[in-house]
Amino acid sequence: MPKQLCVFCGKEIPKKRVRSHSKYCTNLCRRNHYKHVYHIQNPKSKISTSTKGAVSELTVAVDLLKKGYHVFRSMSPSSVCDFAIIKNDKFYKLEVTTGYRLKSGKVTFPPHDSKRYTLLAVVCNDSIIYDKKI
């Protein structure tokens, strides 16, 4: 039987892992490989999470202002929503979150309490996905 090599580091995969059809010589190599793939697909991942959140919120604010909404930003990080927005006498409580596109193309993001807001905006690689048509 030919030697099987780790797809991340190139070392030989131990026999017990070969039997389980592993592509990696250790769990550490597996984690490092997925981190590497994640960073390629999500290039902004090297900035802090709080900075990413602020960038996402500002991205959504600019988009909504361009669409003619009046946008009011929360002053507290523990507020029920990130923005209050108004257009044509309709009021929305907007929550903004940062999402990530998986290799499959699906967008994933942290869960939120949907009772706290009326509209959710997911910012993913400079695109914005709204959960309702606005």
N, C-alpha and C positions, 0 to 999 in steps of 0.2 A: 504494500500500500504506500503510495507516495506521501511525502511529508506535506502537511497542510500548514500554510503560513498565515499569521495574523494580518488582517487587512489594514490595520493601523500601523503597527511597528515592524512587521515583516519577520518577527521571530516565529519559531516553530510552535504550533499549538499543542499543548500537552494531550496525551492520549485520552484522558478522562473527559476533556472538553471536546475532542474530536467526536467521541461517541455521542455527545449531546448536540452535535452539528453546530457548534459555536464557530463564529468567524474571527474570534478574538482570543488571544492567549491568556488574558486576564480580564476581570471586570473593570479594572482601571483603564485598560486599553479601549474597552467598549465605551466607557463614559467619555474618555478623551476624544474618541472618534465622533461621537454624537455632538459634543461641544464644538468640535471643528466644523462639522456640517452645519450646525445651528448658526455659528458666526458667519459663515459664508452666505447663508440665506437671510440673515438679519444683521446687516453690517453696522447698525448703530448700537449694537449690544454692548459696546465697551463704555458707554456713558452710564452714569448712575441711574438707578430706577426713578429717583425723584426728578432728575433732570429730564428723563424720557417722558415722565408724566406731564411735566410743565410744557414740554415741546408738543406733546399730543394735544393738550388743552388749547394751546395757542394756535395750532394748526386748524382745529375745529372752529375756534372763534373767528379766524380769518375767513374760512369757508362760509360760515353762516352770515358774516357781515357782507360778503360778496353776494349772497343770496337774498339780501334785503332784510335780515332779521335784526332786531334790537337785542344785543347780547349783554347780559349782566353777569359778571364773574363773582363767585363766592370769595369772601375775604378769609374764611376759615377753612383749614384743611379737613376739619371734621364735620363739615356741613352736610345736609341731606343730599345735595347735588352739587355739581361743579358750576353749572350755569343756569340762569333763568333766561329764557329767550321768548320774544314776543314778535308776532307778525300777524297782521290782519285781525287784531284783537284776540288772537289765540295765544295762550300761555303754555309753555312747556318747561318742566324741570328736566334738565339734561345732565346725564352722567357721561363722562369721557373715560375710556380705558384704552390701554395699549394692547394690541393683539399681535400675534405672530403667525405667519403662514408656515404650515408644516410642509414637509416634502410632498405630501399627497395633494397639496393645494388648499386644504381646509384651513380656516382661520380659527385659532384658539385664543382664549382670553380668560382672565380670572372670573370666577362667578361673582355676581352682584345681587343685592336685594332689590328686586324689580319693583317693590312697593314704594321705594324712596324716590323714584324718578318716573317721568312719563316717556322719556326718550333716551336711548343709549346710542352713543357714537363710539365705534371701535376704530382706532387708528392703527393701520397695519402697513408698514413700509411706504409711508407717505400717501397712502390712499385712505379714505374714510368710508366706513360702512355704517349707515344708520339703520337701526332696527325697525323704523317706521318711515314711510315716505313723508318728507317734509317739504 
